[in-house]
Amino acid sequence: MKNSIIALGSILLLTITILFGCQSSAKKIKNAEDNVQEAKMDLADSKMDLYEIRLDTISNYEQFKIEAEKLIVAQEKNIAEFKARLVSEKKEVNADYNKKLVELEKKNKELKKKLADYKDDGQEKWNGFKKEFNHDMNELGKAFKDITVENVE
């Protein structure tokens, strides 16, 4: 008796599971269509997010470029002013400073070219470029400061 109740309960449970577990073809198609629509909406959202990120990167680049160009122009001005002050210095001192100033001018022009030649290749490359460029600008500023400090002594 106990075995027959367990068997009957198992069969009943299996039958209910099969009946409710099966979906009609129309319902399966509807679910698939809903999934496709949802995926299309997710894709559209992702494209919009990517577009906004690119716009932010472009505006960040433009802002960075303007600031960097200001720094480069300021460096060019500082170098020109320092050269003008060297005119009154001794000839032996001038040769050494002129050599260092030529190197600084070269580095400044290289940075200007590097900034002008940069093309947007994504956020990761932009961050690397910005970090390297800022480092190079800081080094150029330190080098110029070192020259002017040597001249004061």
N, C-alpha and C positions, 0 to 999 in steps of 0.2 A: 504494500500500500504506500509506504513511504517512498519507495523507488518510483512508483507510478506518478505520484504527486510531483516529485522532483523532475521527472521526465516531462510531464505535462507542462509544468511551469517553465522549463527550459525551452520547450517547443513554442510556447506562447510568447515568451520573451524574444526568441529568435524571429518569430513571425512579425511581431510588432517592430522590431529593429529593422527588418528588411523592408516592411511597408513604409515606415517613416524615413528610412535612409535613402530610399530611391527617390530621385527627382524626375519630373517629366522633362522631356527634351526642350520644351518651351521655357521651362524654368532655368535649365542649364544655359540655354542661349541668352536668356535675359541676364543672368549672373555674369556671363562672359562679356556681354555688351557693357554692363555696368563697370566691370573691371577695366575694359579698354578705355571707356570714357574717363574713369578716374586716373588711369595712367597718362592719358593725353593732357588732362588738367595738371597733373604733377609735372609733366614735361614742360608745359607752358610756363608754370610757376618757376621752374628751374631756369628756363631761358631768360625770364624776366630778371631773376636774381643775378644771373651771370651778366646780363646787360647793365644792371645797376652797379655791379662791382667793377666792370670795365669803365663805366663813366666816372666812378670814384677814383679809380686808378689814373685815368686820363687827367682828371682835374688835379689830383695829387701831383702828377708828373708836371703839369703846366705850372702849378704853384712852386714846386721844387725848382723847376727850370728857371723861373723868374728870379727866385732868391739866389740860385747859384750864379746866374749871369750877373747879378748885382755884386756878388762877392768877387767874381772874376774881374769885373770892371774896376772894383775898388783895389784889387791887387795890382792891376795894370797901372792905375793912378799912383799907388804907393811906390811902385818900381820907378816910374817916371820921375816922381818927386825926389826919390833917393838918388837917381842918376844926376839930377840937376844939382843936388847938394854936393855930389862928388866932384863937380867941376872945380870947386875951390880947394879940394884936397891935393895932397902930394901925388905925383905921378906913380910912384911905386905902390902906394896904397890903392890908387884907382884901378890899376891893372887887376889886382886880386879881387876887388869888389865887382869890377865890370864882368869878370869871368863868372862870379857867383850870380850876378844879376842876369846874365845871359841864360844861365841854367834855369833860374826861376822863371824868366820869361818863356822859355821853352816849355817848362812844366805847366805854366798857366795856359799857354796855347793848346797844349795837349788836352788839358781838362776841358777847355772850351770846345774843342773838336769832339771829345768823347761825349759831352753833353748834347751837342748838336746831332751826333750820329746815333744816339740811343733810339732804338725802336721798341715799342711795347711788346713784350714777349710773355706777359703774365705777371701775376702778383709776386711769385717767388723770385723770378729773375729781377723784377723791379726792386724788391727789397734788397737783394744782393748788390745791384748796381748802386742804389742809394747809399748803402753802407760803405761800399768801396769808394764812391765819389766823395762822400763826406770825410772819410779817412784821408784821402789824397789832398783834399782842400785844407784840412787841419795841418797836415804835414807841410804843405806849401806855406801856410801862415806861420808856422813855427820856424821854418827855414828863413823866411823873410825877417821875422822878429830877431832871430839869432844874428843875422847880418847887421841889422840896425843897432843891436846892443853892442856888437863888436866895434862899430863905428863910433859910438859914444865914448868908449874908454880911451 
